[in-house]
């Protein structure tokens, strides 16, 4: 297999690639996501387009330092109606976020971009819709006490691969999209490129 780099230090994304049998290295992109968003101007991008843009900037950044490698950039945005959410800064913001999501359906947009020699060769976004059940403030407090500050590492403050699954009534979309790396379209593209055997 060609040199393949995941432009992320996410253990969850790395685990998905490992479990799929891919050989890769990891390198973090050196970018400021909020500065990139601010540079877009007054007309904000739709959340799925923003996820693609951020994934592409990450892949391009790492590709500049590793031009011969195939670089995978990933990003995930979360939206509720017209409002875009970022990772919570602290547990109080996480508590307020879960109160906001309670009883509502939000959208996760998981983008993948492949870059080689500084050239973007593939973009993809998968979307999942997640409906939270009605959560009492008491339950939210107990949940956050149980899971601790690790929820601050995910935009949805729930990490569905653990106790966060208890927060939901309904999920439309695949597990890998929710975790942040929709693996099936990626594998299809890698087979098409003869990067992996098909």
C-alpha positions, 0 to 999 in steps of 0.5 A: 500500500502507498504511504497513507497518512491520517491528518488527525490524532483522533484515536477513534478515527485511527481505530476505524482505519486499523480495524479495516486493515489499513496501514497508515501513520498519523500527523496532526494538521497545524491549522486554526479552524475558527480562523478559517471559519472567520475568513469565509466572510458574512455568508456562512457555509452550510455545515456539510460544506464547512466540514469538507472545507476544514477536512481539505485544509487539514489534508493540504497542510499535512500533504505539504510536508509529505508530498508523496503520501496519500493524505486523508483529512477529516472533519465533522460539524454539528448543526441544529437547525441553522445553528452550528456547534463546536466542541464545548469548552467546559462541563458547564457548556456541555451541560447547556448543550445537552439541554439544548439538544434534549428532545430535538434532532441534530445533524452530524456532517462527517467529511473526508478529503484525499490529497496527494502532492498538494492536489485534492483528488476526492471529497466526500461528506456523509450525514447522520440525523440523531434524535435525543430523547427528552433529558431531565437536568438531573439525568444530564448532571448524572451522565456528565458526572459518570463520563467526565471531561472526555465528552469535551473531545467530541462536538456532540458531547456524548461519544455514542460509542460509550454511555452516550448511546443512552441519550438517544431515541432515534439515529438515522445514519451509519455508526462510522459517520457518527464517529467521524470517519465514514469508512465505506465510501473511503474504502470504495475510493481506495479500491478504485485508486488501486491503493488497496486490493479489491 
